[in-house]
Amino acid sequence: MRRSLAGLALALLAAAAWADSGCRVAFDIGSSGIRAGASNSTAMPQTDIDYLGPLWAGGSLRQTLAPTVAALRELPRDAGFGPDCERVGGGFSAWRLALQQDAGELLAVMARVRADSGVAVLVVPQAIEGSYAYTGTRLALGPTLATSHVLDIGGGSLQVADADHSFGAALGQKSWHRLLCITLGRGGDAPCTLQPLTGDELAAARRLAKESLQGLEAALPEAVRMTAISRPVTRGILPALEHLGSATTNPPSLLRSDIEAAIARIAPLSVAETAKLIDKPKHLAAYLISNLLLVEELLRATGSDELQAVDIELNNIAGLLADDRAYAWGRHYDCYLERLGRIGEQAWASDPATCAVTGSGAAR
């Protein structure tokens, strides 16, 4: 089941209390590219940029500076967004990683992006990203959202969230696969060739998944039943299990027992054999075993036996457009950068109103 984000964006925009009467443009800067949206348009142009690759290779986001600035300029123009709209970009998993690796370098890149494009890019905390996903999914699905939590697996991170709590980890499809590759001695290239896996390697992979998700239970104190909304599940695991004859489709759901059986079946196979078995290209089949292991542990850690799956075109645009704090930080960007360098991601939760309102907007 696949649903469009257009209605969701309109619903969020109608509910938002804008700080001014003007329009807003938002940029969702994910691990693999940029998507743009505006409060006065349903268009969502996008472009592909690999943000994780340079970071994993020991570089920085400076290597993506030229295509980033070009996209921030050209996507709104090509979509016909108003030139006077207030503009903010949300940097997600790759930008959080860049902050961890070299905060000073990232701050310099962010300042350059603002100077060259006019767009204030913010490092969005995982809890906020999780809330965007949950709120967006709830608005898109309404009463058909039958579970307490939403599972969003991106390229560089995952979030499990409900209305009040969110757990996040740097375990997206690409980053989790790469972690497995390195841990099992397959190298750091993504995707590496994980299969075939021996029994000992499979046990090691499961231990790694458990260790990597050990904070989940404490972060989500209530009972957890999840609906997965992202492609690693809806267009990866779900169709694979359907080919294996073990997925239910009305509504689409995955049983933990079927996921465990699928792992046991494909772990001894090569990627080529797996691709043939599930009728998918090799470059997609390469991620199946790592996706299965991740979801298996997510279900175990939450005490769940079943995962719902809904294929919706969801991104962070609508959440950003409705987020007054993001645009407040855009208006106090020098202050935000100073705090980001000083207190890291906690800068987001501090109060933009405490920034100086004259001069460059530096913190008092």
Summary of the structure (lengths in Angstrom):
residues: 364
radius of gyration: 20.6
end to end distance: 50.8
largest distance: 64.4
contacts: 1276
relative contact order: 0.15
helix: 52%
strand: 16%
